[in-house]
Amino acid sequence: MELTKTDKIFTIILIILGVLSVYFYFNPQAGAFLSFSSWKIDRFSLNGTLLIVFIVCLIGNLLPIPTPYTFIIIPAALSFPDFFWLIGLMASFGALFGEIVGFWVGRGTKEVLEHTDTDLEKIEKWKKLANERPKFVMFLIYIFGLTPLNDDNVMVPLGLAEFDFKKTVFSCFLGKLSMMMLFAAGTVIGIDLIYSVMGYSRFELLNYLPGASGQGNWLEGMILFIIVILIVWGMLKIDIGRFLKEKYGVEQINE
């Protein structure tokens, strides 16, 4: 099977991480920045940390290209593990406001795009889908909010199609909240749970590796990077745009 451009890019990334893993094994201090124990922002108060999380997630969702903004949740949750739920909530609000901008961009550019017959036809197809299958559209918004899929692919056309704003906000918030809570809870609970199932504490297992000094080391950060990359790779392999076009006749609208 021929590899796509995306497959080649992610394969190269995994190879680079593999090479770095070998290097960090023999030179553990070089990979110290990947230790969860160092991913903390204790010097900030809880309020300051929440503000940073909000701003990073807001900017991450305003940018037109995918960014790993969710990583800010890791040091925040490790710094204040008792308030991981509040960190996830604040992150979801930041992400929500960023996505709402994309929705209103669609509303704001409607008049311009309607001068193009092709774009007008696309808008009408999105309107038809929104009117006939509003619950499916809400579910679609939720899935795009929950996963690494590019939210603008649905938020902008739905803004153009004048889909109900309250339903859009509700669905988008639930999606973002689910994703952020998974990150926050996974950081505080999930990692230690996995190690406990293996019969070790996190530090006991990691201290078998060179360079560990009671604080864990680069392995856990590297594992996280690899897992996230594999998830994103898998999501990109799902051609949701093709599915929507073939099943419902709607497609992405260029901003």
BELJO-V193080 format. One record per residue. N is the residue number from 1. SS is DSSP state (@ for helix, = for strand, . for the rest). D_CENTER is the distance of its C-alpha to the mean C-alpha in whole Angstrom. Layout:
N:SS:D_CENTER ; N:SS:D_CENTER
This chain:
1:.:29 ; 2:.:28 ; 3:.:25 ; 4:.:22 ; 5:@:21 ; 6:@:18 ; 7:@:19 ; 8:@:21 ; 9:@:19 ; 10:@:17 ; 11:@:20 ; 12:@:21 ; 13:@:18 ; 14:@:19 ; 15:@:22 ; 16:@:22 ; 17:@:20 ; 18:@:23 ; 19:@:25 ; 20:@:24 ; 21:@:24 ; 22:@:28 ; 23:@:28 ; 24:@:27 ; 25:@:29 ; 26:@:32 ; 27:.:31 ; 28:@:29 ; 29:@:29 ; 30:@:27 ; 31:@:24 ; 32:@:24 ; 33:@:21 ; 34:@:19 ; 35:.:21 ; 36:@:19 ; 37:@:22 ; 38:@:22 ; 39:.:18 ; 40:.:20 ; 41:.:21 ; 42:.:24 ; 43:.:26 ; 44:.:24 ; 45:.:25 ; 46:@:23 ; 47:@:23 ; 48:@:22 ; 49:@:19 ; 50:@:18 ; 51:@:19 ; 52:@:17 ; 53:@:14 ; 54:@:14 ; 55:@:15 ; 56:@:12 ; 57:@:10 ; 58:@:12 ; 59:@:13 ; 60:@:9 ; 61:@:9 ; 62:@:13 ; 63:.:13 ; 64:.:14 ; 65:.:12 ; 66:.:8 ; 67:.:8 ; 68:.:6 ; 69:@:7 ; 70:@:6 ; 71:@:9 ; 72:@:11 ; 73:@:11 ; 74:@:13 ; 75:@:16 ; 76:@:16 ; 77:@:16 ; 78:@:18 ; 79:@:21 ; 80:.:21 ; 81:@:20 ; 82:@:23 ; 83:@:20 ; 84:@:17 ; 85:@:17 ; 86:@:18 ; 87:@:15 ; 88:@:12 ; 89:@:14 ; 90:@:15 ; 91:@:11 ; 92:@:11 ; 93:@:14 ; 94:@:13 ; 95:@:10 ; 96:@:12 ; 97:@:15 ; 98:@:13 ; 99:@:12 ; 100:@:16 ; 101:@:17 ; 102:@:16 ; 103:@:18 ; 104:@:21 ; 105:@:21 ; 106:@:22 ; 107:@:25 ; 108:@:26 ; 109:.:26 ; 110:@:28 ; 111:@:31 ; 112:@:31 ; 113:@:29 ; 114:.:32 ; 115:.:34 ; 116:.:33 ; 117:@:34 ; 118:@:31 ; 119:@:29 ; 120:@:31 ; 121:@:31 ; 122:@:27 ; 123:@:27 ; 124:@:30 ; 125:@:28 ; 126:@:25 ; 127:@:27 ; 128:@:29 ; 129:@:26 ; 130:@:25 ; 131:@:29 ; 132:@:29 ; 133:.:26 ; 134:@:24 ; 135:@:23 ; 136:@:22 ; 137:@:20 ; 138:@:19 ; 139:@:17 ; 140:@:16 ; 141:@:14 ; 142:@:13 ; 143:@:11 ; 144:@:10 ; 145:@:8 ; 146:@:7 ; 147:.:6 ; 148:.:5 ; 149:.:8 ; 150:.:9 ; 151:.:10 ; 152:@:13 ; 153:@:15 ; 154:@:16 ; 155:@:16 ; 156:@:18 ; 157:@:21 ; 158:@:21 ; 159:@:21 ; 160:@:24 ; 161:.:25 ; 162:.:26 ; 163:.:24 ; 164:.:24 ; 165:@:23 ; 166:@:23 ; 167:@:21 ; 168:@:18 ; 169:@:18 ; 170:@:18 ; 171:@:16 ; 172:@:13 ; 173:@:13 ; 174:@:14 ; 175:@:10 ; 176:@:9 ; 177:@:11 ; 178:@:11 ; 179:@:7 ; 180:@:8 ; 181:@:12 ; 182:@:11 ; 183:@:9 ; 184:@:12 ; 185:@:15 ; 186:@:14 ; 187:@:14 ; 188:@:18 ; 189:@:19 ; 190:@:17 ; 191:@:18 ; 192:@:22 ; 193:@:22 ; 194:@:22 ; 195:@:24 ; 196:@:27 ; 197:@:27 ; 198:.:28 ; 199:.:31 ; 200:.:30 ; 201:.:28 ; 202:@:25 ; 203:@:28 ; 204:@:30 ; 205:@:29 ; 206:@:27 ; 207:.:31 ; 208:.:32 ; 209:.:30 ; 210:.:32 ; 211:.:31 ; 212:.:30 ; 213:.:32 ; 214:.:31 ; 215:.:28 ; 216:.:26 ; 217:.:25 ; 218:@:22 ; 219:@:22 ; 220:@:19 ; 221:@:17 ; 222:@:18 ; 223:@:17 ; 224:@:13 ; 225:@:13 ; 226:@:14 ; 227:@:13 ; 228:@:9 ; 229:@:11 ; 230:@:13 ; 231:@:10 ; 232:@:9 ; 233:@:12 ; 234:@:13 ; 235:@:11 ; 236:@:12 ; 237:@:16 ; 238:.:16 ; 239:.:17 ; 240:@:16 ; 241:@:18 ; 242:@:21 ; 243:@:21 ; 244:@:21 ; 245:@:24 ; 246:@:26 ; 247:@:26 ; 248:@:26 ; 249:.:27 ; 250:.:24 ; 251:.:22 ; 252:.:20 ; 253:.:22 ; 254:.:22 ; 255:.:22
